[in-house]
Amino acid sequence: MMSTKFIPLSPGNLPKAQGGFVPKIVGNEASHSNTATGEDARTRAGACGNPSSGSPSAEPAVELKKDGDRVTEITIRCSCGEVIRLDCS
């Protein structure tokens, strides 16, 4: 049994960005353009598992595609250029 209460990922539940990235929410009602900003985000992005990436060429980003209240796809873009798409059922 879990000792902590489940908190779903939604814009209202996300902590305020302090040099890190905030997921971009893509949906029917509203599209928020929240992406990584700040030196701290670039530092973490430079530590990805791709040793040939050199210096980061773009900011890392996480996008959530929504259908109403349901997340249908999560897209993760690394600063090295790698893109990971997760389809949510």
N, C-alpha and C positions, 0 to 999 in steps of 0.2 A: 504494500500500500504506500502511495506517495505521501510524503510529509508536507509538501508544499502545494499550493493551489496552482493549477494550470492557468497560464496567461497566454491567450492567443496572440499571434503576430498581427498587429494592426497599427495604423498610423498613430492612433491615440494612446497605444500602450508602449510605443517606442521611446527610449530615453532621448533627451536632447543631445544632438551631436556635439561631441567635444573633440574635434579633430579626426573623428572616425567617419565611416560611411553610414548612410541611412538608406534602406531599400527604396527604390523607385516603385510607386504603386501605379499600375496601369489598369484601368477599369472603366466601367460604363459611366458611373456618376462623376468621377473626378480622376484626373491624371496629375499626380504630383511628380515633380522633377527633382527628386532628392538623390544626389550622387555623392561620391566621396570627395571630400575637400580637405585641405590642410596638409601640413608636412607630415603629421603622424600617419595619415592614411597612405601617403607615398612610401614612407618607411616600411610599413607593414606589407604593402604590395610588393616592394622590392625583394621581400623574403619568400617569394613563391617558389615552388618546386622546380621551376624551369631555369636551370643554370645558364642557358644560352640567351636569356632575355635581356641581359645587359641592364641599362638604365630603363626605368619605367617609361613607356611611350604614351600611356594614357592612364587616366584615373580608373581604379577598379570600380565596378558598379554591380548592384544587385537590383533586378527588376522583378516585380510581382505582377502577373497578369491575372485580372479578376473577372469573374462573371457574377455580378451581384456581390454577395458577401463571401463567395467561395473563391479561393485561389486556384487557378487552373494551370498556371505555369510559373516556374521560377527560373530566371536566367541570371547566371553569374558570369561577369566579364572580368578577367584578371588583367592587370596592367601589362602582362607579357603578351596579351592577345588571345589567350585561351578562353573559349566560351563553353560553359556547361549549362545545358537546359534540362530542367527537371519537369516532367509532365505530372500533374497532380490529378489523381482520379477522384 
